[in-house]
Structure formats: C-alpha cells, structure tokens
C-alpha cells in the first residue's frame, strides 16, 4: 500500500485533531489507494490507544526527530520512551509516497523558540533526502521577520527548505503574502482544511445555544472582564428562554468555563466539562440551535454544521473567516475593541434575529468552498 505521511496533526488540542481527521478523510476520499499515516511530533497515544483510530499512528517525539536528523545528538540525549523505533521511522520516510504538512503557525517569528522553528522544517529535510514530495496543506504562516541567529538560520537554511514543497496553501491573505516573499514555488489561497469536510452526523435544528470559551482571551483583557463578557452573553440567551450549554474545546479552558458557570445560576444553563472527541463535539454542535465560539475551530465546527454563529476573536484568522462567510457583523474583535465598549445585547439579539438568514448564507458559502476545494489542486504521481 502506498503511504502519505501527515505531519503537524496531534491530539493535544481539538484544532490540531480536527485538521488531522479532516486530512485523513480527504486522503481517503481523493486518494483512496494511499494509506494515511500520522507521524505525531507531540505523542500522547500509547500502543493500545492507537488502535482506537482507523489510521496508522507513528509516534516521533521532537527529540526523536532531532536524533534522526542529526545523529551526533544521540550522544547528548536519549530517545523518549513514547516514541516508536527510530529505524522504523527512518524506513517510513524513505518509502513514503508523499508528505502532507498541516502544522499551522508551525513556523513564525511570533515569540517562538528556535527549537520549534527548526522542528517545523526538519520533516521537509528528511523528505527531501528521500525525494518524497511535500505539500503544505491550508494553514497559517508567518510572519518571518526573525532576528539574530533565527534570522540567519532562516535565511541560510529555512528558506531553502520552504521552497522544497511542491505546493503550499495559505489560509489567510497575509499568510499567503508572507510565504510568497520567501518561496519561488506556487502558493495558493485556501480556506481551512476542516471546512472542506462534511460532518458524519446529520444536521438537526436543536434547542441549545452552545458556548465555547477560550482562555487566550486573557491575553487581551483582564480575566474578570472576559468572564463578565461570557456571563452577559449567556444571560441574554437565558432571558429569552433558551437553553445554554458551555462546552470545553480545550483542556486549557477548564478554569475559564468553571469561572463562567460560577457567575451564572440558572436551571437552563448546562455546564459540560467532558473531554469530547472531535466527532463527539461536532455531533453536539450539529444538534445546536446556534453557537457562540471564542475558539477558531469551534467556529469552524459550527460552520460545517450550518449553524448561526457569533465569534469572539482577536487575530487575522478570525477576521478572514467572517469575511469568507460574510459574517462581519457577528464578530466581537477584541484586538480592536475594549470589552466594556461592546454592546453584548446587540450581538446576541442580532444572532437570534438573523439565524435563518445566517444558516442559508453559510450553506451557500460551504457549497462554493467545496466546489473549489484545494484537494483538486493536489496531483500525486501514480
């Protein structure tokens, strides 16, 4: 069986896991005679747990990646026990037919340690040694305004490796511009990988409003203000006799979810602290009435389920997403607005009033995205 290696997917957060599942499904749909193999740089699954998935998982801890790439490093540090056999991994890279990278912001000058910048590029180095073609699937890139030793390393080594992939798909226009500034090979604009995937569960018109918090909002506002924002939003829905369910999209959000629930006392508020799989999360969202998400892929999950959506965000990826679906009036942008200046009731009322229109608009946009899917641009040699 021919194999396609997947780099950058993991089970650490639901975003990375969502992109992984969508990539596996895409390979199965568009390249049915290839076997998808995840090479996990942040392994958490053991031998028995791996068997719960219908694709092969190979654990290659970052330490193993460096040991394989630079054998002299074996003198200084040993192999992590969770990693698979290094000879097996080397054979995997030698015999692979293609490598798909889905890392997303794996290479950026935004407060990123040198170790991770190098780790992002090393799989391309291994693939090139064995002449394995590489594609960069839709993700965010840049900026690349490195300084000091990182700037020298990127100029002398990184840019060369970034030009090895046959084709690169950037998720946002600014990512596309950043990549085009360092690549001679083609760069195309494409929406998020997960948007190209049909949910397996059927879409239903439910009764719950799903609220997905994100503790990263603490970087833009005081924690009490963030809790207050969600509390006010939830009250807006509860006052209209709606059932609200707080769902955790990441383990990092557990404390924020707890603080929000402690500030609201109501029989129609459900605090769901379960650690769901991606499929289970999508199924819950598919049964919702509407969604409020501060997590990017929480918003993407709502969109693939055609759900009316209010997004709380701060980065360019949120702004591009709402532009793509013409949802500009349903984004609370905390990078450009203070929480105390936001008319929370207006946002909640707008979502409720336009829910049918929003669902139709989202459906039309998804149809267009899937007709022009990035998968159609990838051509593998038989």
Short mmCIF file of the C-alpha atoms (twelve columns), coordinates in Angstrom:
data_MODEL
# 
_entry.id   MODEL 
# 
loop_
_atom_site.group_PDB 
_atom_site.id 
_atom_site.type_symbol 
_atom_site.label_atom_id 
_atom_site.label_alt_id 
_atom_site.label_comp_id 
_atom_site.label_asym_id 
_atom_site.label_seq_id 
_atom_site.Cartn_x 
_atom_site.Cartn_y 
_atom_site.Cartn_z 
_atom_site.pdbx_PDB_model_num 
ATOM 1   C CA . UNK A 1   0.000   0.000  0.000  1 
ATOM 2   C CA . UNK A 2   1.271   3.462  -0.900 1 
ATOM 3   C CA . UNK A 3   1.528   5.866  2.032  1 
ATOM 4   C CA . UNK A 4   1.019   9.569  2.683  1 
ATOM 5   C CA . UNK A 5   2.673   10.850 5.850  1 
ATOM 6   C CA . UNK A 6   0.807   13.524 7.814  1 
ATOM 7   C CA . UNK A 7   2.940   15.922 9.850  1 
ATOM 8   C CA . UNK A 8   1.573   18.549 12.244 1 
ATOM 9   C CA . UNK A 9   -1.576  16.778 13.383 1 
ATOM 10  C CA . UNK A 10  -1.838  15.785 17.022 1 
ATOM 11  C CA . UNK A 11  -4.220  15.106 19.895 1 
ATOM 12  C CA . UNK A 12  -3.119  17.983 22.127 1 
ATOM 13  C CA . UNK A 13  -5.943  20.319 21.145 1 
ATOM 14  C CA . UNK A 14  -9.171  19.982 19.179 1 
ATOM 15  C CA . UNK A 15  -7.989  22.311 16.425 1 
ATOM 16  C CA . UNK A 16  -4.985  20.164 15.512 1 
ATOM 17  C CA . UNK A 17  -7.057  17.000 15.917 1 
ATOM 18  C CA . UNK A 18  -9.822  18.415 13.697 1 
ATOM 19  C CA . UNK A 19  -7.315  19.219 10.948 1 
ATOM 20  C CA . UNK A 20  -5.884  15.716 11.281 1 
ATOM 21  C CA . UNK A 21  -9.262  13.960 10.972 1 
ATOM 22  C CA . UNK A 22  -10.212 16.187 8.026  1 
ATOM 23  C CA . UNK A 23  -6.902  15.354 6.309  1 
ATOM 24  C CA . UNK A 24  -7.355  11.620 6.824  1 
ATOM 25  C CA . UNK A 25  -10.894 11.840 5.406  1 
ATOM 26  C CA . UNK A 26  -9.624  13.906 2.473  1 
ATOM 27  C CA . UNK A 27  -6.935  11.354 1.646  1 
ATOM 28  C CA . UNK A 28  -9.463  8.537  1.821  1 
ATOM 29  C CA . UNK A 29  -11.850 10.422 -0.478 1 
ATOM 30  C CA . UNK A 30  -9.426  11.827 -3.050 1 
ATOM 31  C CA . UNK A 31  -6.523  9.348  -2.898 1 
ATOM 32  C CA . UNK A 32  -8.218  6.086  -1.972 1 
ATOM 33  C CA . UNK A 33  -5.244  3.917  -2.953 1 
ATOM 34  C CA . UNK A 34  -2.981  5.695  -0.422 1 
ATOM 35  C CA . UNK A 35  -2.761  4.868  3.276  1 
ATOM 36  C CA . UNK A 36  -2.715  7.921  5.612  1 
ATOM 37  C CA . UNK A 37  -0.091  7.701  8.380  1 
ATOM 38  C CA . UNK A 38  0.141   10.270 11.161 1 
ATOM 39  C CA . UNK A 39  3.693   10.987 12.313 1 
ATOM 40  C CA . UNK A 40  2.945   12.576 15.692 1 
ATOM 41  C CA . UNK A 41  5.577   15.041 16.959 1 
ATOM 42  C CA . UNK A 42  3.676   15.551 20.225 1 
ATOM 43  C CA . UNK A 43  2.711   11.948 21.012 1 
ATOM 44  C CA . UNK A 44  0.218   11.197 23.768 1 
ATOM 45  C CA . UNK A 45  -1.318  7.973  22.469 1 
ATOM 46  C CA . UNK A 46  0.089   4.635  23.583 1 
ATOM 47  C CA . UNK A 47  0.016   1.337  21.719 1 
ATOM 48  C CA . UNK A 48  -3.464  0.341  22.848 1 
ATOM 49  C CA . UNK A 49  -4.931  3.822  22.366 1 
ATOM 50  C CA . UNK A 50  -3.623  3.979  18.802 1 
ATOM 51  C CA . UNK A 51  -5.815  1.018  17.903 1 
ATOM 52  C CA . UNK A 52  -8.932  3.127  18.502 1 
ATOM 53  C CA . UNK A 53  -8.229  5.018  15.266 1 
ATOM 54  C CA . UNK A 54  -8.777  3.774  11.733 1 
ATOM 55  C CA . UNK A 55  -5.443  5.122  10.509 1 
ATOM 56  C CA . UNK A 56  -1.876  4.330  11.483 1 
ATOM 57  C CA . UNK A 57  -0.213  6.496  14.152 1 
ATOM 58  C CA . UNK A 58  3.573   6.605  14.462 1 
ATOM 59  C CA . UNK A 59  4.987   8.396  17.495 1 
ATOM 60  C CA . UNK A 60  8.015   10.534 16.699 1 
ATOM 61  C CA . UNK A 61  8.699   12.832 19.624 1 
ATOM 62  C CA . UNK A 62  10.533  16.048 18.712 1 
ATOM 63  C CA . UNK A 63  13.597  14.624 20.446 1 
ATOM 64  C CA . UNK A 64  13.478  11.629 18.089 1 
ATOM 65  C CA . UNK A 65  13.090  13.981 15.115 1 
ATOM 66  C CA . UNK A 66  16.338  15.732 16.096 1 
ATOM 67  C CA . UNK A 67  18.140  12.433 16.810 1 
ATOM 68  C CA . UNK A 68  17.224  11.104 13.352 1 
ATOM 69  C CA . UNK A 69  18.092  14.347 11.571 1 
ATOM 70  C CA . UNK A 70  21.381  14.935 13.427 1 
ATOM 71  C CA . UNK A 71  22.725  11.553 14.649 1 
ATOM 72  C CA . UNK A 72  25.535  13.160 16.669 1 
ATOM 73  C CA . UNK A 73  22.850  14.451 19.069 1 
ATOM 74  C CA . UNK A 74  22.359  10.869 20.305 1 
ATOM 75  C CA . UNK A 75  25.478  11.468 22.400 1 
ATOM 76  C CA . UNK A 76  23.684  14.183 24.359 1 
ATOM 77  C CA . UNK A 77  20.148  12.868 24.862 1 
ATOM 78  C CA . UNK A 78  18.288  9.594  24.638 1 
ATOM 79  C CA . UNK A 79  15.049  8.594  22.967 1 
ATOM 80  C CA . UNK A 80  11.712  9.316  24.621 1 
ATOM 81  C CA . UNK A 81  10.052  6.032  25.570 1 
ATOM 82  C CA . UNK A 82  6.762   7.031  23.943 1 
ATOM 83  C CA . UNK A 83  8.496   7.327  20.550 1 
ATOM 84  C CA . UNK A 84  8.432   4.416  18.150 1 
ATOM 85  C CA . UNK A 85  11.540  2.640  16.911 1 
ATOM 86  C CA . UNK A 86  13.847  5.085  15.112 1 
ATOM 87  C CA . UNK A 87  14.805  2.656  12.347 1 
ATOM 88  C CA . UNK A 88  11.120  2.077  11.635 1 
ATOM 89  C CA . UNK A 89  10.562  5.840  11.371 1 
ATOM 90  C CA . UNK A 90  13.529  6.272  9.033  1 
ATOM 91  C CA . UNK A 91  12.206  3.497  6.768  1 
ATOM 92  C CA . UNK A 92  8.809   5.193  6.815  1 
ATOM 93  C CA . UNK A 93  10.294  8.430  5.473  1 
ATOM 94  C CA . UNK A 94  12.375  6.587  2.881  1 
ATOM 95  C CA . UNK A 95  9.440   4.632  1.459  1 
ATOM 96  C CA . UNK A 96  6.653   7.255  1.725  1 
ATOM 97  C CA . UNK A 97  4.969   8.445  -1.476 1 
ATOM 98  C CA . UNK A 98  4.092   11.921 -0.184 1 
ATOM 99  C CA . UNK A 99  4.111   14.086 2.919  1 
ATOM 100 C CA . UNK A 100 1.258   16.447 3.848  1 
ATOM 101 C CA . UNK A 101 2.040   19.101 6.459  1 
ATOM 102 C CA . UNK A 102 -0.828  20.626 8.486  1 
ATOM 103 C CA . UNK A 103 1.148   22.272 11.295 1 
ATOM 104 C CA . UNK A 104 -0.467  25.725 11.191 1 
ATOM 105 C CA . UNK A 105 1.729   28.552 12.559 1 
ATOM 106 C CA . UNK A 106 4.472   25.961 12.932 1 
ATOM 107 C CA . UNK A 107 6.935   28.499 11.583 1 
ATOM 108 C CA . UNK A 108 6.533   32.065 12.795 1 
ATOM 109 C CA . UNK A 109 8.554   34.842 14.401 1 
ATOM 110 C CA . UNK A 110 5.788   35.360 16.989 1 
ATOM 111 C CA . UNK A 111 7.551   34.544 20.285 1 
ATOM 112 C CA . UNK A 112 8.510   31.094 19.071 1 
ATOM 113 C CA . UNK A 113 11.570  29.289 20.478 1 
ATOM 114 C CA . UNK A 114 14.295  28.418 17.989 1 
ATOM 115 C CA . UNK A 115 13.746  24.724 18.726 1 
ATOM 116 C CA . UNK A 116 10.211  24.780 17.299 1 
ATOM 117 C CA . UNK A 117 11.186  26.739 14.213 1 
ATOM 118 C CA . UNK A 118 13.813  24.123 13.386 1 
ATOM 119 C CA . UNK A 119 11.442  21.256 14.291 1 
ATOM 120 C CA . UNK A 120 8.874   22.569 11.801 1 
ATOM 121 C CA . UNK A 121 11.387  22.404 8.960  1 
ATOM 122 C CA . UNK A 122 13.156  19.120 9.751  1 
ATOM 123 C CA . UNK A 123 10.477  16.782 8.288  1 
ATOM 124 C CA . UNK A 124 10.956  18.580 4.942  1 
ATOM 125 C CA . UNK A 125 14.690  17.934 5.299  1 
ATOM 126 C CA . UNK A 126 14.069  14.205 5.847  1 
ATOM 127 C CA . UNK A 127 11.575  14.062 2.972  1 
ATOM 128 C CA . UNK A 128 13.962  15.806 0.585  1 
ATOM 129 C CA . UNK A 129 16.758  13.363 1.430  1 
ATOM 130 C CA . UNK A 130 14.490  10.537 0.227  1 
ATOM 131 C CA . UNK A 131 12.945  12.565 -2.615 1 
ATOM 132 C CA . UNK A 132 9.489   12.349 -1.058 1 
ATOM 133 C CA . UNK A 133 7.232   15.130 -2.443 1 
ATOM 134 C CA . UNK A 134 5.754   17.520 0.138  1 
ATOM 135 C CA . UNK A 135 2.564   19.602 0.144  1 
ATOM 136 C CA . UNK A 136 1.744   22.285 2.706  1 
ATOM 137 C CA . UNK A 137 -1.986  21.966 3.291  1 
ATOM 138 C CA . UNK A 138 -4.091  25.011 4.306  1 
ATOM 139 C CA . UNK A 139 -2.640  26.631 7.411  1 
ATOM 140 C CA . UNK A 140 -1.350  29.951 8.694  1 
ATOM 141 C CA . UNK A 141 2.196   31.081 8.016  1 
ATOM 142 C CA . UNK A 142 4.468   33.859 9.214  1 
ATOM 143 C CA . UNK A 143 5.383   36.490 9.792  1 
ATOM 144 C CA . UNK A 144 9.024   35.696 9.064  1 
ATOM 145 C CA . UNK A 145 10.700  38.809 10.473 1 
ATOM 146 C CA . UNK A 146 13.126  36.783 12.591 1 
ATOM 147 C CA . UNK A 147 16.015  38.385 14.447 1 
ATOM 148 C CA . UNK A 148 19.504  37.341 15.487 1 
ATOM 149 C CA . UNK A 149 20.521  33.727 14.997 1 
ATOM 150 C CA . UNK A 150 16.992  32.759 13.956 1 
ATOM 151 C CA . UNK A 151 17.161  35.264 11.108 1 
ATOM 152 C CA . UNK A 152 20.467  33.821 9.884  1 
ATOM 153 C CA . UNK A 153 19.229  30.236 10.228 1 
ATOM 154 C CA . UNK A 154 16.024  31.024 8.355  1 
ATOM 155 C CA . UNK A 155 17.857  32.822 5.539  1 
ATOM 156 C CA . UNK A 156 20.576  30.178 5.055  1 
ATOM 157 C CA . UNK A 157 18.582  27.018 5.710  1 
ATOM 158 C CA . UNK A 158 14.874  27.651 6.337  1 
ATOM 159 C CA . UNK A 159 14.011  29.436 3.095  1 
ATOM 160 C CA . UNK A 160 15.642  26.678 1.072  1 
ATOM 161 C CA . UNK A 161 13.515  24.031 2.814  1 
ATOM 162 C CA . UNK A 162 10.337  26.119 2.481  1 
ATOM 163 C CA . UNK A 163 10.885  26.020 -1.269 1 
ATOM 164 C CA . UNK A 164 11.005  22.236 -1.379 1 
ATOM 165 C CA . UNK A 165 7.226   21.581 -1.069 1 
ATOM 166 C CA . UNK A 166 5.567   21.288 -4.466 1 
ATOM 167 C CA . UNK A 167 2.620   23.467 -3.500 1 
ATOM 168 C CA . UNK A 168 1.637   25.477 -0.427 1 
ATOM 169 C CA . UNK A 169 -1.865  26.523 0.615  1 
ATOM 170 C CA . UNK A 170 -2.130  29.590 2.848  1 
ATOM 171 C CA . UNK A 171 -5.259  30.062 4.944  1 
ATOM 172 C CA . UNK A 172 -5.262  33.884 5.081  1 
ATOM 173 C CA . UNK A 173 -4.108  36.578 2.614  1 
ATOM 174 C CA . UNK A 174 -1.391  37.831 4.991  1 
ATOM 175 C CA . UNK A 175 -0.071  34.262 5.315  1 
ATOM 176 C CA . UNK A 176 -0.039  33.959 1.544  1 
ATOM 177 C CA . UNK A 177 1.952   37.190 1.214  1 
ATOM 178 C CA . UNK A 178 4.449   36.068 3.863  1 
ATOM 179 C CA . UNK A 179 5.026   32.736 2.133  1 
ATOM 180 C CA . UNK A 180 5.223   34.267 -1.344 1 
ATOM 181 C CA . UNK A 181 8.006   36.536 -0.109 1 
ATOM 182 C CA . UNK A 182 10.264  33.527 0.551  1 
ATOM 183 C CA . UNK A 183 9.009   30.894 -1.918 1 
ATOM 184 C CA . UNK A 184 9.622   30.550 -5.643 1 
ATOM 185 C CA . UNK A 185 7.231   27.605 -5.913 1 
ATOM 186 C CA . UNK A 186 3.459   28.253 -6.034 1 
ATOM 187 C CA . UNK A 187 1.406   29.482 -3.061 1 
ATOM 188 C CA . UNK A 188 -2.396  29.363 -3.275 1 
ATOM 189 C CA . UNK A 189 -5.065  30.800 -1.000 1 
ATOM 190 C CA . UNK A 190 -7.395  28.216 0.529  1 
ATOM 191 C CA . UNK A 191 -9.829  28.067 3.422  1 
ATOM 192 C CA . UNK A 192 -9.264  25.869 6.483  1 
ATOM 193 C CA . UNK A 193 -8.927  22.119 5.913  1 
ATOM 194 C CA . UNK A 194 -11.895 21.325 8.170  1 
ATOM 195 C CA . UNK A 195 -14.285 23.465 6.095  1 
ATOM 196 C CA . UNK A 196 -13.828 21.000 3.234  1 
ATOM 197 C CA . UNK A 197 -15.162 18.127 5.342  1 
ATOM 198 C CA . UNK A 198 -18.772 17.015 5.666  1 
ATOM 199 C CA . UNK A 199 -19.733 16.104 9.266  1 
ATOM 200 C CA . UNK A 200 -20.685 12.459 9.661  1 
ATOM 201 C CA . UNK A 201 -23.610 13.237 11.958 1 
ATOM 202 C CA . UNK A 202 -26.803 14.614 10.447 1 
ATOM 203 C CA . UNK A 203 -27.672 18.295 10.939 1 
ATOM 204 C CA . UNK A 204 -30.640 18.929 13.225 1 
ATOM 205 C CA . UNK A 205 -32.497 22.040 14.375 1 
ATOM 206 C CA . UNK A 206 -31.861 21.800 18.131 1 
ATOM 207 C CA . UNK A 207 -32.790 23.948 21.082 1 
ATOM 208 C CA . UNK A 208 -29.455 24.634 22.791 1 
ATOM 209 C CA . UNK A 209 -27.101 27.579 22.396 1 
ATOM 210 C CA . UNK A 210 -23.561 26.174 22.532 1 
ATOM 211 C CA . UNK A 211 -20.978 28.498 24.124 1 
ATOM 212 C CA . UNK A 212 -17.277 27.697 23.583 1 
ATOM 213 C CA . UNK A 213 -14.882 29.893 25.672 1 
ATOM 214 C CA . UNK A 214 -11.154 30.432 25.137 1 
ATOM 215 C CA . UNK A 215 -8.699  31.321 27.891 1 
ATOM 216 C CA . UNK A 216 -6.415  33.005 25.353 1 
ATOM 217 C CA . UNK A 217 -8.768  35.979 25.630 1 
ATOM 218 C CA . UNK A 218 -6.955  36.692 28.915 1 
ATOM 219 C CA . UNK A 219 -4.116  37.998 26.726 1 
ATOM 220 C CA . UNK A 220 -6.365  40.826 25.551 1 
ATOM 221 C CA . UNK A 221 -8.464  41.659 28.605 1 
ATOM 222 C CA . UNK A 222 -8.485  41.139 32.354 1 
ATOM 223 C CA . UNK A 223 -9.877  37.717 33.343 1 
ATOM 224 C CA . UNK A 224 -12.793 39.265 35.248 1 
ATOM 225 C CA . UNK A 225 -13.797 41.209 32.132 1 
ATOM 226 C CA . UNK A 226 -13.629 38.061 29.983 1 
ATOM 227 C CA . UNK A 227 -15.790 36.168 32.478 1 
ATOM 228 C CA . UNK A 228 -18.165 39.138 32.567 1 
ATOM 229 C CA . UNK A 229 -18.453 39.134 28.760 1 
ATOM 230 C CA . UNK A 230 -19.499 35.491 28.646 1 
ATOM 231 C CA . UNK A 231 -21.784 35.925 31.646 1 
ATOM 232 C CA . UNK A 232 -23.621 38.804 29.985 1 
ATOM 233 C CA . UNK A 233 -23.932 36.879 26.725 1 
ATOM 234 C CA . UNK A 234 -25.328 33.816 28.467 1 
ATOM 235 C CA . UNK A 235 -27.869 35.923 30.344 1 
ATOM 236 C CA . UNK A 236 -29.032 37.402 27.025 1 
ATOM 237 C CA . UNK A 237 -29.963 33.932 25.804 1 
ATOM 238 C CA . UNK A 238 -31.361 32.701 29.115 1 
ATOM 239 C CA . UNK A 239 -33.643 35.736 29.330 1 
ATOM 240 C CA . UNK A 240 -35.159 34.654 26.003 1 
ATOM 241 C CA . UNK A 241 -35.967 31.217 27.493 1 
ATOM 242 C CA . UNK A 242 -33.156 29.440 25.650 1 
ATOM 243 C CA . UNK A 243 -31.081 26.569 26.993 1 
ATOM 244 C CA . UNK A 244 -27.349 27.313 27.085 1 
ATOM 245 C CA . UNK A 245 -24.608 24.670 27.187 1 
ATOM 246 C CA . UNK A 246 -20.998 25.634 27.945 1 
ATOM 247 C CA . UNK A 247 -18.685 23.230 26.115 1 
ATOM 248 C CA . UNK A 248 -14.921 22.987 26.615 1 
ATOM 249 C CA . UNK A 249 -12.974 22.853 23.352 1 
ATOM 250 C CA . UNK A 250 -9.570  22.573 25.049 1 
ATOM 251 C CA . UNK A 251 -8.239  21.424 28.395 1 
ATOM 252 C CA . UNK A 252 -6.742  24.898 28.789 1 
ATOM 253 C CA . UNK A 253 -10.251 26.360 29.013 1 
ATOM 254 C CA . UNK A 254 -11.393 24.347 32.031 1 
ATOM 255 C CA . UNK A 255 -10.757 27.111 34.577 1 
ATOM 256 C CA . UNK A 256 -12.492 29.751 32.445 1 
ATOM 257 C CA . UNK A 257 -15.534 27.519 31.971 1 
ATOM 258 C CA . UNK A 258 -15.691 26.960 35.722 1 
ATOM 259 C CA . UNK A 259 -15.496 30.686 36.457 1 
ATOM 260 C CA . UNK A 260 -18.222 31.483 33.928 1 
ATOM 261 C CA . UNK A 261 -20.560 28.832 35.311 1 
ATOM 262 C CA . UNK A 262 -19.948 30.081 38.862 1 
ATOM 263 C CA . UNK A 263 -21.148 33.541 37.810 1 
ATOM 264 C CA . UNK A 264 -24.440 32.281 36.361 1 
ATOM 265 C CA . UNK A 265 -27.086 30.472 38.383 1 
ATOM 266 C CA . UNK A 266 -29.927 29.222 36.205 1 
ATOM 267 C CA . UNK A 267 -31.752 25.941 35.601 1 
ATOM 268 C CA . UNK A 268 -31.378 26.338 31.830 1 
ATOM 269 C CA . UNK A 269 -27.585 26.556 31.965 1 
ATOM 270 C CA . UNK A 270 -25.718 23.301 31.363 1 
ATOM 271 C CA . UNK A 271 -22.003 23.172 32.161 1 
ATOM 272 C CA . UNK A 272 -20.466 20.353 30.129 1 
ATOM 273 C CA . UNK A 273 -16.883 19.746 31.225 1 
ATOM 274 C CA . UNK A 274 -16.426 16.496 29.296 1 
ATOM 275 C CA . UNK A 275 -13.294 15.945 27.232 1 
ATOM 276 C CA . UNK A 276 -15.032 15.066 23.978 1 
ATOM 277 C CA . UNK A 277 -13.501 13.649 20.840 1 
ATOM 278 C CA . UNK A 278 -13.708 15.808 17.740 1 
ATOM 279 C CA . UNK A 279 -16.518 13.666 16.331 1 
ATOM 280 C CA . UNK A 280 -18.499 13.942 19.561 1 
ATOM 281 C CA . UNK A 281 -18.025 17.723 19.644 1 
ATOM 282 C CA . UNK A 282 -19.229 18.075 16.076 1 
ATOM 283 C CA . UNK A 283 -22.245 15.897 16.857 1 
ATOM 284 C CA . UNK A 284 -23.176 18.127 19.822 1 
ATOM 285 C CA . UNK A 285 -22.832 21.233 17.658 1 
ATOM 286 C CA . UNK A 286 -24.846 19.614 14.861 1 
ATOM 287 C CA . UNK A 287 -27.811 19.414 17.264 1 
ATOM 288 C CA . UNK A 288 -27.492 23.008 18.475 1 
ATOM 289 C CA . UNK A 289 -29.760 25.956 17.770 1 
ATOM 290 C CA . UNK A 290 -26.836 28.371 17.410 1 
ATOM 291 C CA . UNK A 291 -23.219 28.717 18.544 1 
ATOM 292 C CA . UNK A 292 -21.039 31.305 20.278 1 
ATOM 293 C CA . UNK A 293 -17.358 30.418 19.893 1 
ATOM 294 C CA . UNK A 294 -14.101 32.029 21.001 1 
ATOM 295 C CA . UNK A 295 -12.167 29.051 19.616 1 
ATOM 296 C CA . UNK A 296 -11.287 29.214 15.928 1 
ATOM 297 C CA . UNK A 297 -12.043 25.581 15.201 1 
ATOM 298 C CA . UNK A 298 -15.099 25.734 17.430 1 
ATOM 299 C CA . UNK A 299 -16.350 28.343 14.955 1 
ATOM 300 C CA . UNK A 300 -15.297 26.153 12.016 1 
ATOM 301 C CA . UNK A 301 -17.210 23.217 13.502 1 
ATOM 302 C CA . UNK A 302 -20.302 25.407 13.783 1 
ATOM 303 C CA . UNK A 303 -19.908 26.465 10.142 1 
ATOM 304 C CA . UNK A 304 -19.636 22.914 8.765  1 
ATOM 305 C CA . UNK A 305 -22.847 22.195 10.698 1 
ATOM 306 C CA . UNK A 306 -24.505 25.257 9.048  1 
ATOM 307 C CA . UNK A 307 -25.217 26.834 12.447 1 
ATOM 308 C CA . UNK A 308 -25.872 30.564 13.075 1 
ATOM 309 C CA . UNK A 309 -22.681 31.787 14.668 1 
ATOM 310 C CA . UNK A 310 -21.289 34.546 16.858 1 
ATOM 311 C CA . UNK A 311 -17.470 34.619 17.026 1 
ATOM 312 C CA . UNK A 312 -15.311 36.175 19.745 1 
ATOM 313 C CA . UNK A 313 -11.801 36.605 18.338 1 
ATOM 314 C CA . UNK A 314 -8.742  38.804 18.005 1 
ATOM 315 C CA . UNK A 315 -6.457  37.521 15.235 1 
ATOM 316 C CA . UNK A 316 -6.431  37.816 11.470 1 
ATOM 317 C CA . UNK A 317 -7.676  34.247 11.061 1 
ATOM 318 C CA . UNK A 318 -10.973 35.180 12.761 1 
ATOM 319 C CA . UNK A 319 -11.421 38.270 10.596 1 
ATOM 320 C CA . UNK A 320 -10.699 36.328 7.417  1 
ATOM 321 C CA . UNK A 321 -13.142 33.589 8.437  1 
ATOM 322 C CA . UNK A 322 -16.039 36.013 8.962  1 
ATOM 323 C CA . UNK A 323 -15.160 37.764 5.701  1 
ATOM 324 C CA . UNK A 324 -15.254 34.435 3.883  1 
ATOM 325 C CA . UNK A 325 -18.784 33.745 5.157  1 
ATOM 326 C CA . UNK A 326 -19.977 37.385 5.177  1 
ATOM 327 C CA . UNK A 327 -20.384 37.326 8.970  1 
ATOM 328 C CA . UNK A 328 -18.555 40.578 9.735  1 
ATOM 329 C CA . UNK A 329 -21.396 41.837 11.939 1 
ATOM 330 C CA . UNK A 330 -21.167 38.685 14.042 1 
ATOM 331 C CA . UNK A 331 -17.560 39.043 15.195 1 
ATOM 332 C CA . UNK A 332 -16.548 40.564 18.527 1 
ATOM 333 C CA . UNK A 333 -12.998 41.652 17.684 1 
ATOM 334 C CA . UNK A 334 -11.115 42.085 20.965 1 
ATOM 335 C CA . UNK A 335 -7.965  43.237 19.205 1 
ATOM 336 C CA . UNK A 336 -9.673  46.418 18.073 1 
ATOM 337 C CA . UNK A 337 -12.368 46.910 20.737 1 
ATOM 338 C CA . UNK A 338 -12.374 47.000 24.530 1 
ATOM 339 C CA . UNK A 339 -14.809 44.603 26.177 1 
ATOM 340 C CA . UNK A 340 -16.551 47.425 28.033 1 
ATOM 341 C CA . UNK A 341 -17.295 49.136 24.694 1 
ATOM 342 C CA . UNK A 342 -19.024 46.083 23.187 1 
ATOM 343 C CA . UNK A 343 -22.833 46.073 23.044 1 
ATOM 344 C CA . UNK A 344 -23.295 42.445 24.046 1 
ATOM 345 C CA . UNK A 345 -27.093 42.532 23.869 1 
ATOM 346 C CA . UNK A 346 -26.934 43.876 20.300 1 
ATOM 347 C CA . UNK A 347 -24.705 40.992 19.202 1 
ATOM 348 C CA . UNK A 348 -26.904 38.368 20.879 1 
ATOM 349 C CA . UNK A 349 -30.130 39.881 19.526 1 
ATOM 350 C CA . UNK A 350 -28.642 40.118 16.033 1 
ATOM 351 C CA . UNK A 351 -27.688 36.451 16.089 1 
ATOM 352 C CA . UNK A 352 -31.181 35.414 17.176 1 
ATOM 353 C CA . UNK A 353 -32.966 37.676 14.691 1 
ATOM 354 C CA . UNK A 354 -30.870 36.571 11.696 1 
ATOM 355 C CA . UNK A 355 -30.458 32.881 12.477 1 
ATOM 356 C CA . UNK A 356 -32.336 31.590 9.412  1 
ATOM 357 C CA . UNK A 357 -30.601 34.016 7.045  1 
ATOM 358 C CA . UNK A 358 -27.216 33.118 8.526  1 
ATOM 359 C CA . UNK A 359 -27.779 29.379 8.076  1 
ATOM 360 C CA . UNK A 360 -28.670 29.855 4.399  1 
ATOM 361 C CA . UNK A 361 -25.671 32.125 3.843  1 
ATOM 362 C CA . UNK A 362 -23.309 29.626 5.494  1 
ATOM 363 C CA . UNK A 363 -24.713 26.764 3.396  1 
ATOM 364 C CA . UNK A 364 -24.147 28.694 0.156  1 
ATOM 365 C CA . UNK A 365 -20.567 29.588 1.140  1 
ATOM 366 C CA . UNK A 366 -19.735 25.999 2.102  1 
ATOM 367 C CA . UNK A 367 -21.018 24.750 -1.250 1 
ATOM 368 C CA . UNK A 368 -18.704 27.160 -3.055 1 
ATOM 369 C CA . UNK A 369 -15.704 26.274 -0.871 1 
ATOM 370 C CA . UNK A 370 -16.152 22.573 -1.505 1 
ATOM 371 C CA . UNK A 371 -16.622 23.044 -5.248 1 
ATOM 372 C CA . UNK A 372 -13.268 24.838 -5.388 1 
ATOM 373 C CA . UNK A 373 -11.563 22.550 -2.887 1 
ATOM 374 C CA . UNK A 374 -7.775  22.641 -2.513 1 
ATOM 375 C CA . UNK A 375 -7.850  18.845 -2.797 1 
ATOM 376 C CA . UNK A 376 -8.479  19.258 -6.528 1 
ATOM 377 C CA . UNK A 377 -5.097  21.057 -6.854 1 
ATOM 378 C CA . UNK A 378 -3.027  18.155 -5.485 1 
ATOM 379 C CA . UNK A 379 -1.754  15.694 -8.067 1 
ATOM 380 C CA . UNK A 380 0.184   12.686 -6.818 1 
ATOM 381 C CA . UNK A 381 2.335   10.607 -9.146 1 
ATOM 382 C CA . UNK A 382 0.976   7.114  -9.565 1 
# 
